[in-house]
Amino acid sequence: MTFPANRRSFSFSRWSWRNARLRAWVYQLVMLLGIGGLAYWLVDNTLANLAARNISTGFGFLSREAGFAISESPVAYTPADSYASALWVGILNTLKVAAIGVVLATLLGSLVGIARLSGNRLLAAVSMAYIEVMRNIPLLLQLFFWYALITQSLPAPRLALEPVAGVFLSNRGLTVPWLSGVNFSFIWLVLFAALLFLTVLPRLARKWQKDSSSSGTVQLIGLACLLVISAVALFALAPNAQLSVPALQGFNFVGGATLSPEFTALLLGLVLYTAAFIAEVVRSGIQSVSTGQWQAGRALGLSEGQVLRQIILPQALRVIVPPMTSQYLNLTKNSSLAVAIGYPDIVSIANTTLNQTGQAIEGILIIMAAYLTVSLSISAVMNLYNRRIALKER
């Protein structure tokens, strides 16, 4: 059986080296083989060197008793718990400071970014000075400054400052009234309810609001749902919860909740440093919107604040969100500097673990996996939100 000449030439040309698609596949295959071979050599060489030095490998050490205390933990932990429990506490501490820091840095950065564009020259100058100072001082030095300021400048608990009744500020940290008998599950449930309020509920209610003449209906419904969910969760998860007011007893406070100097210094440093970058992101996003939008809003009789909230910011979000994601990732990864001031984050606890067990490679892998998981999760959420607010062609 014979094939037409044009069909044979097509078959041969497809497997010819002059075929760009074939060359691309070959180059990629060679590159993958090279990377795979290099990775295999590195792993094999590492395992051989560890075996020659009688250093054990693997993650079996995670089930052994940790034997060290952790200064602050959002969940129950004792030195008799395993290394896995200790590392979990470190991850939760990292998530705690990152979550609070993202919220506070966003609020502060947005306010400073808007103030940077204010017609008031003094306010604009102060905002610009804050941005330039905070952006150009290394974060590590800022952490040292805030930690020294809290531990060295503030008085001892017996002479603690009391700016508000029941709130005490001393070199032991900030002590505030708190609900006793509330476990960590309640906090996560409230955070989930807040996320539901900020995302799902407004989308479901927006269609109904189009037929409503009252403004702010969606926000009021969402806030009411958040309060109801929080109250139900409080009574369900902590039926014996009661307000615990701190009181001085001996050389320290008893009752309430205390934000340690390490946590306070780390949070201050991360928030003030990251907010300076977020302020520039917000400023550039607002300036990307045409000035005609401002003029159109004023022509409709809207105030400056209404124009900003209802016209400018919704359009500026499409420019703000992508670089804002990078700032959230930077804040989360910069929290690893907590080890410098003694805050027990994942890096600090993993360092203690690898020093006691000698499992250096496994410890570093755990740190890398923790930050990689958190960073990818933040990116996924922000990308989802970015797609939601993106302009859709019709």
C-alpha positions in Angstrom: 0.0 0.0 0.0 1.4 3.4 -1.0 0.7 6.8 0.5 0.4 10.0 -1.4 3.6 12.0 -1.6 2.1 15.0 0.3 0.9 12.7 3.1 4.4 11.0 3.5 6.1 14.4 3.5 3.7 15.7 6.2 4.4 12.6 8.4 8.2 13.0 8.0 8.2 16.7 8.6 6.3 16.2 11.9 9.2 14.2 13.3 11.9 16.3 11.7 14.3 18.3 13.8 13.2 21.4 11.9 9.8 21.1 13.5 9.7 23.8 16.2 7.1 22.0 18.3 9.2 18.8 18.4 12.3 20.8 19.4 10.4 22.4 22.2 9.3 19.1 23.6 12.8 17.7 23.4 14.3 20.7 25.2 11.7 20.5 28.0 12.3 16.7 28.4 16.0 17.2 28.6 15.6 20.0 31.2 13.2 17.8 33.3 15.7 14.9 33.2 18.5 17.3 34.2 16.6 18.7 37.1 15.5 15.3 38.2 19.0 13.9 38.1 20.4 16.9 40.0 17.7 16.5 42.7 18.4 12.7 43.0 22.1 13.4 43.3 21.6 16.0 46.0 19.2 13.8 48.0 21.4 10.7 47.7 24.6 12.6 48.6 22.9 14.2 51.6 21.6 10.8 52.9 25.0 9.2 52.4 26.7 12.0 54.4 24.2 11.8 57.2 24.5 8.0 57.4 28.3 8.4 57.5 28.0 10.7 60.6 25.4 8.4 62.3 22.7 11.1 62.1 19.2 9.7 61.8 16.7 11.0 59.3 13.0 11.0 59.0 10.1 12.6 60.9 9.7 10.0 63.6 11.0 12.5 66.2 7.6 14.4 66.0 6.0 11.9 68.2 8.6 12.2 71.0 8.2 14.4 74.1 9.2 17.9 73.4 10.4 18.7 77.0 10.4 22.5 76.7 7.9 25.1 77.6 6.4 27.7 75.3 5.8 31.2 76.8 2.4 31.8 75.0 0.1 29.4 73.3 -3.4 29.8 71.8 -4.1 26.1 72.7 -3.4 23.9 75.6 0.3 22.8 75.7 2.7 21.4 78.3 6.3 20.3 78.0 5.1 16.7 78.2 3.4 17.1 74.8 5.1 16.0 71.5 7.3 17.9 69.2 4.4 17.9 66.7 2.2 19.7 69.3 4.9 22.2 69.9 5.3 22.9 66.2 1.5 23.3 65.9 1.6 25.9 68.6 4.3 27.8 66.6 2.2 27.7 63.4 -0.8 29.0 65.3 1.2 31.8 66.8 2.5 32.7 63.4 -1.1 32.7 62.0 -2.3 34.8 64.9 0.2 37.6 64.4 -0.1 37.4 60.6 -4.0 37.6 60.6 -4.1 40.5 63.1 -1.3 42.2 61.3 -2.9 42.0 57.9 -6.1 43.6 59.2 -4.5 46.4 61.2 -1.9 47.1 58.4 -4.7 47.3 55.8 -6.7 49.8 58.0 -3.7 52.0 58.8 -2.2 51.9 55.3 -5.5 52.8 53.7 -6.0 55.8 56.0 -2.4 57.0 55.5 -2.7 56.5 51.7 -5.9 58.6 51.6 -4.4 61.2 53.8 -1.4 61.3 51.5 -3.8 62.8 48.8 -5.5 65.2 51.2 -5.8 68.9 50.3 -4.5 69.6 53.8 -0.8 70.2 53.4 0.1 69.4 57.0 -1.8 66.1 56.9 -0.3 65.2 53.5 3.2 66.1 54.7 2.9 64.0 57.9 1.6 61.0 55.9 4.5 61.3 53.5 7.1 61.6 56.3 5.6 58.5 58.0 5.8 56.5 54.7 9.4 57.5 54.0 10.6 56.9 57.5 9.0 53.5 57.9 9.9 52.2 54.5 13.6 53.1 54.8 14.3 51.7 58.2 15.0 47.9 58.2 12.2 46.0 59.9 14.6 44.1 62.2 15.8 47.4 63.7 12.2 48.5 64.2 11.4 45.3 66.1 14.4 45.9 68.4 13.3 49.5 68.9 9.7 48.6 69.9 10.8 45.7 72.1 13.3 47.9 74.0 10.8 50.7 74.3 8.2 48.3 75.9 10.5 46.4 78.2 12.8 49.3 79.2 10.7 52.4 79.2 7.4 51.2 80.6 7.0 50.8 84.4 6.8 47.5 86.4 3.3 46.0 87.0 3.1 47.7 90.5 3.4 51.1 88.8 1.5 50.1 85.6 -0.2 52.8 83.5 -4.0 52.5 83.4 -5.2 54.6 80.4 -8.7 53.0 80.7 -10.3 51.3 83.7 -9.3 47.7 83.8 -6.6 48.1 81.1 -3.0 48.1 82.3 0.3 48.9 80.4 3.6 47.7 81.9 6.9 46.2 80.9 5.0 42.8 81.1 2.8 43.8 78.2 -0.7 45.0 77.7 -3.3 43.5 80.1 -7.0 43.8 79.3 -10.3 42.3 80.5 -11.1 39.0 78.8 -13.8 36.3 78.8 -12.6 33.4 80.9 -13.6 29.9 79.9 -13.5 30.6 76.1 -11.6 28.1 74.1 -9.8 28.7 70.8 -12.7 27.1 68.8 -14.8 30.1 69.6 -12.3 32.5 68.1 -12.0 30.5 64.9 -15.8 30.4 64.6 -16.1 34.1 65.0 -13.4 34.6 62.4 -15.3 32.3 60.0 -18.5 34.3 60.7 -16.7 37.5 59.9 -15.4 36.0 56.6 -18.9 35.0 55.8 -20.1 38.5 56.5 -17.5 40.1 54.3 -17.8 37.8 51.3 -20.8 35.5 51.0 -23.6 37.5 52.5 -23.1 40.8 50.5 -23.2 38.8 47.3 -26.4 37.0 48.2 -28.1 40.2 49.4 -26.9 42.5 46.6 -29.6 41.3 44.2 -32.3 41.9 46.8 -30.8 45.4 47.6 -31.3 46.5 44.0 -35.1 46.6 44.7 -34.6 48.3 48.1 -34.5 52.1 48.6 -32.7 52.0 51.9 -29.0 52.3 51.8 -26.8 50.1 54.1 -29.4 47.3 54.3 -26.9 44.6 53.4 -24.3 45.8 55.9 -26.9 45.9 58.7 -28.2 42.4 57.9 -24.6 41.1 57.8 -23.7 42.7 61.1 -26.8 41.4 62.8 -26.0 37.9 61.5 -22.4 38.2 62.8 -23.6 39.2 66.2 -26.2 36.4 66.4 -23.6 33.8 65.3 -21.1 35.1 67.8 -23.7 35.0 70.7 -24.9 31.5 69.8 -21.3 30.2 69.5 -20.4 31.9 72.8 -23.2 30.2 74.7 -22.7 26.8 72.9 -18.9 26.6 73.3 -18.5 28.4 76.6 -21.6 28.3 78.7 -19.7 29.3 81.8 -17.9 32.2 80.2 -17.6 35.3 82.3 -15.7 38.6 82.1 -12.3 38.4 83.9 -10.9 41.7 84.9 -7.2 41.8 85.6 -6.0 42.7 89.1 -2.6 43.2 90.6 -1.5 40.3 92.8 2.1 40.3 94.1 4.4 41.3 91.3 2.1 40.6 88.3 -1.5 40.7 87.2 -4.0 38.0 87.6 -7.0 37.5 85.4 -7.8 39.0 82.0 -5.6 38.5 79.0 -2.0 39.8 78.5 -0.4 40.7 75.2 3.2 39.9 75.8 6.0 42.4 75.1 7.3 40.1 72.3 3.9 39.8 70.6 3.2 43.6 71.0 6.6 44.6 69.6 6.3 42.2 66.7 2.8 43.3 65.9 3.7 47.0 66.1 6.7 46.5 63.9 4.9 44.5 61.2 1.9 46.7 61.1 3.8 50.1 61.0 6.3 48.8 58.4 3.8 47.1 56.1 1.3 49.9 56.4 3.8 52.3 54.8 3.9 50.1 51.6 0.1 49.6 51.6 -0.3 53.4 51.8 1.6 53.8 48.6 -0.5 51.0 47.0 -3.7 52.7 48.0 -2.5 56.1 46.9 -1.5 54.9 43.4 -4.7 53.0 43.1 -6.8 56.1 43.8 -4.7 58.2 41.4 -5.3 55.6 38.7 -9.0 56.6 38.6 -9.8 59.4 36.2 -10.4 62.8 37.8 -13.6 62.9 35.8 -15.0 60.4 38.2 -14.6 62.9 41.0 -16.2 65.6 39.0 -19.1 63.3 38.1 -19.7 62.4 41.7 -19.7 66.1 42.8 -22.1 66.9 40.0 -24.5 64.4 41.4 -24.4 66.2 44.8 -22.3 63.6 46.6 -19.9 64.7 49.3 -16.1 64.0 49.0 -16.4 61.0 51.3 -19.3 59.5 49.4 -17.5 60.0 46.1 -14.5 58.2 47.5 -16.4 55.3 49.1 -19.0 54.7 46.4 -17.2 55.7 43.1 -13.4 55.9 43.5 -12.5 53.0 45.8 -14.6 50.4 44.0 -12.7 51.2 40.7 -9.4 51.6 42.4 -9.6 48.1 44.0 -8.9 46.5 40.6 -5.5 48.2 40.7 -4.9 47.9 44.5 -5.6 44.2 45.0 -2.7 42.6 43.1 0.1 44.6 44.8 -1.8 44.4 48.1 -1.5 40.6 47.9 2.3 40.9 47.7 2.3 43.1 50.9 0.2 40.5 52.7 2.7 37.8 51.7 5.6 40.0 52.8 4.0 40.6 56.2 3.4 36.9 56.8 7.0 36.0 55.8 8.5 38.9 57.7 6.9 37.4 60.9 9.8 35.0 60.9 11.9 37.8 62.3 10.0 37.1 65.6 12.8 34.8 66.6 15.0 37.9 67.1 12.9 39.2 70.0 11.9 35.8 71.5 8.3 35.5 70.2 7.5 31.7 69.9 6.6 31.5 66.2 7.1 28.5 64.0 10.8 29.5 63.3 11.6 29.9 67.0 10.0 26.6 68.0 11.5 24.7 65.0 14.9 26.0 65.9 14.5 24.7 69.5 13.3 21.4 68.1 16.2 20.9 65.7 18.7 21.9 68.3 17.4 19.2 70.7 16.9 16.5 68.1 19.6 17.2 65.6 17.0 16.9 62.8 18.2 20.1 61.0 17.0 19.2 57.5 13.6 18.1 58.7 13.2 21.2 60.8 14.0 23.5 57.9 11.6 21.5 55.6 8.8 22.0 58.2 9.4 25.7 58.3 9.4 25.9 54.5 6.3 23.8 54.2 4.5 26.0 56.8 5.2 29.3 55.1 4.6 27.9 51.6 1.2 26.6 52.7 0.2 29.9 54.3 1.5 32.0 51.4 -0.3 29.9 48.8 -3.5 30.0 50.8 -3.3 33.8 51.0 -2.6 34.0 47.2 -5.5 31.8 46.4 -7.9 33.8 48.5 -6.7 37.1 47.1 -6.7 35.8 43.5 -10.3 34.6 44.0 -11.3 38.1 45.2 -9.4 39.7 42.4 -11.3 37.7 39.8 -14.5 38.6 41.5 -14.0 42.3 41.2 -12.4 42.2 37.8 -14.2 43.9 34.9 -16.1 41.4 32.9 -16.6 41.8 29.1 -20.1 41.7 27.8 
